[in-house]
Amino acid sequence: MMDSVVRNLRVLWRAESIIADIRFRQMMTRSSLRGAAALLGLFAYFMGNLAVFFALDRTLGSVWAAAIIALGNLVVAVVLLVFAEKSKPGREMELALEVRNSAIQALEGDAEAIQEQLTELRDEVRGMKQAVVGFVRHPIDSVLPSMLVPLAGAVIKNLKKSAASES
């Protein structure tokens, strides 16, 4: 029974560590993509804005050139952020969650079995306690039922001997 509990605890520990590792890698991927999006947005803001500004300044004027540049940079940054948010863990996460849930169910079953065994042990100890208390309080009443048949046999044997010696 204890081997099963230890095995299930090891499986649960391993599943939890796999889940934590997958979540950490996912968080790092998202953070990296967000950081890249921020850096790209910043770089695009400075370099692209400057180049496009000079190109649009001649035809549209300074105000419209700056507005178009800002809108373009914003669209690129939003696309990268959406891509970062949509990255999902793979099949590994589903498998790790399944193993963890299975280990938890097995541990619950083991715990119920141990609880049943402890209940049976408690009932046996209570029965023994009652037997000891009954014997201490009424020793003759406790021993008499088991001694009745041998005692009756001895009495009958003595009666037969007495009857045979009188005849």
Summary of the structure (lengths in Angstrom):
residues: 167
radius of gyration: 42.9
end to end distance: 70.0
largest distance: 152.3
contacts: 407
relative contact order: 0.10
helix: 93%
strand: 0%
